[in-house]
Amino acid sequence: MNIFEFASEVIILSASGVLSPGPLFLANLIYGTKQGLYAGVKIAYGHTIVELPLIILLTLGIFRLFPFTLANENLRIIGLIGGVAIVLFSITQIGSILKKRDINNNLLNTNDGTSRSLLKKINRRSEGGAVLVGIIFSALNPFFLIWWATVGLKLISDSVYSFGIIEGILILFSFHIWMDYVWLAITAYLISKGQSILKQRFYYYFIICINFILVSYGFYLLVVNIS
């Protein structure tokens, strides 16, 4: 397999994982309303911190150089922890947006400097943690891990046997990771522009709905991995 054929394989197969509307994508939309394009870049960077070591470990596992496997029991534990993390994140975000809405409503009727100061603090606080969210929502998402243990493992195998271990990892990662950055950055940018179009009330409803979807996803992970 030459490098052009492999690049086509990586891009086509990677689209099934990159473009899937999972918790990382939904969190990216939430942060995109606050930081725009840069939120997508930060979340993609956090995702990279998890994805590159995972690819390396799976590559070493193929050659039995490192005893790394994604056993069902391990995935269940990851799913439980991930479900809790997603639920807590979503509840925190809902509380933050409701508090911000109340303060904004007060500002329409008052020029209170304290309210304005509190709003600035909430905005600054809500802007932090995009990289951390990228790490957590990647490492604790069992479906992301399963994708790499199935579809991704085929890509790793083809890359290593075609180009060698080190070169194969670098080539595979290069052809794959740019899609994460482009997709997350573009969607974060578009949602930030949509915020200026939406009326303030509908913007709050929209963000709350996204968080409720995340909460449902978190509870789904808990139910599936407890049963």
Sequence and secondary structure as in RCSB ss.txt:
>XXXX:A:sequence
MNIFEFASEVIILSASGVLSPGPLFLANLIYGTKQGLYAGVKIAYGHTIVELPLIILLTLGIFRLFPFTLANENL
RIIGLIGGVAIVLFSITQIGSILKKRDINNNLLNTNDGTSRSLLKKINRRSEGGAVLVGIIFSALNPFFLIWWAT
VGLKLISDSVYSFGIIEGILILFSFHIWMDYVWLAITAYLISKGQSILKQRFYYYFIICINFILVSYGFYLLVVN
IS
>XXXX:A:secstr
  HHHHHHHHHHHHHHHHTS  HHHHHHHHHHHHHTHHHHHHHHHHHHHHHHHHHHHHHHHHTTSS     HHHH
HHHHHHHHHHHHHHHHHHHHHHHHHHHHHHHHTT   HHHHHHHHHHHHHHHS HHHHHHHHHHT HHHHHHHHT
HHHHHHHHHHHHH HHHHHHHHHHHHHHHHHHHHHHHHHHHHHHHHHS HHHHHHHHHHHHHHHHHHHHHHHHHH
H 
